[in-house]
């Protein structure tokens, strides 16, 4: 399942955008969004999702359970 950013919790700090190995994160208005078509949960790149690891606000980058798990 790809990750998504909870818009109401995003502080627009830009930390996650540069760390995404798939360039799946982009700015949209006053928040950032994750393109589910590009998000691979960092599988094949890192042990942990980088957006989750760098985000200063807990539970802002969360698994989008509405979509199927990514296959690297």
Protein Blocks (a to p, Z undefined) as FASTA:
>chain_A
ZZdddfklpgolommmmmpmnlpaccehjaccddfklpgohgokambdfklmmmmbghkb
ccdfkbccddZZ
